C-alpha cells in the first residue's frame, strides 16, 4: 500500500503541475506526511487556520 501511495502522490503532482502550469519546485518532491497520517481522519499535515473570531476554519 505504501508503494501505491507514493506512486499516486507523484502522479497527482504531475497532473497538478500540468493543469496549473507552475514550476515543479512549487510542490515538494517527497511526501511531507505518512500514509498513516493520511488515513487518520484526525490528522492534519499543518495546524488548522483560525478565523478572526478564533474559530478553526
The 8 nearest C-alpha neighbors of each residue, nearest first, counted from 0:
[[1, 3, 2, 4, 34, 5, 6, 7],
 [2, 0, 4, 3, 5, 34, 6, 33],
 [1, 3, 5, 4, 0, 6, 7, 34],
 [4, 2, 6, 0, 1, 5, 7, 8],
 [5, 3, 1, 7, 2, 6, 0, 8],
 [4, 6, 8, 2, 7, 3, 1, 9],
 [7, 5, 3, 9, 8, 4, 2, 10],
 [6, 8, 10, 4, 9, 5, 11, 3],
 [9, 7, 11, 5, 6, 10, 12, 4],
 [8, 10, 12, 6, 7, 11, 13, 5],
 [11, 9, 7, 13, 12, 8, 6, 14],
 [12, 10, 14, 8, 13, 9, 7, 15],
 [11, 13, 9, 15, 10, 14, 8, 16],
 [14, 12, 10, 16, 11, 15, 17, 9],
 [13, 15, 11, 17, 12, 16, 18, 10],
 [16, 14, 18, 12, 17, 13, 19, 11],
 [17, 15, 13, 19, 20, 21, 14, 18],
 [16, 18, 14, 20, 15, 19, 13, 21],
 [19, 17, 15, 16, 20, 14, 21, 13],
 [20, 18, 16, 21, 17, 15, 14, 22],
 [19, 21, 17, 16, 18, 22, 15, 23],
 [22, 20, 16, 19, 23, 25, 17, 24],
 [21, 23, 24, 25, 20, 16, 26, 19],
 [24, 22, 25, 26, 21, 16, 27, 28],
 [23, 25, 22, 26, 27, 28, 21, 16],
 [26, 24, 23, 22, 27, 21, 16, 28],
 [25, 27, 24, 23, 28, 12, 22, 16],
 [28, 26, 29, 24, 25, 30, 31, 23],
 [29, 27, 26, 30, 24, 9, 23, 12],
 [30, 28, 27, 31, 5, 9, 8, 26],
 [29, 31, 32, 28, 27, 33, 8, 5],
 [30, 32, 29, 33, 44, 27, 28, 45],
 [33, 31, 30, 36, 44, 34, 37, 35],
 [32, 34, 36, 35, 37, 31, 30, 38],
 [33, 35, 37, 36, 38, 1, 32, 4],
 [34, 36, 38, 33, 37, 39, 32, 42],
 [37, 35, 39, 33, 34, 38, 42, 32],
 [38, 36, 34, 35, 39, 33, 32, 42],
 [37, 39, 35, 36, 40, 34, 42, 33],
 [40, 38, 36, 42, 41, 37, 35, 43],
 [39, 41, 42, 38, 37, 36, 43, 35],
 [42, 40, 39, 43, 36, 38, 37, 44],
 [43, 41, 39, 40, 36, 44, 37, 38],
 [42, 44, 45, 41, 46, 36, 47, 37],
 [43, 45, 32, 42, 46, 31, 36, 37],
 [46, 44, 43, 47, 42, 48, 32, 31],
 [45, 47, 48, 43, 44, 49, 42, 55],
 [48, 46, 55, 45, 49, 56, 43, 44],
 [49, 47, 55, 56, 46, 50, 54, 45],
 [48, 50, 55, 53, 54, 56, 47, 51],
 [49, 51, 53, 52, 54, 56, 55, 48],
 [50, 52, 53, 49, 54, 55, 48, 56],
 [53, 51, 50, 54, 49, 55, 56, 48],
 [54, 52, 49, 50, 51, 55, 48, 56],
 [55, 53, 49, 50, 52, 56, 51, 48],
 [54, 56, 49, 48, 47, 50, 53, 52],
 [55, 49, 48, 50, 54, 47, 53, 51]]
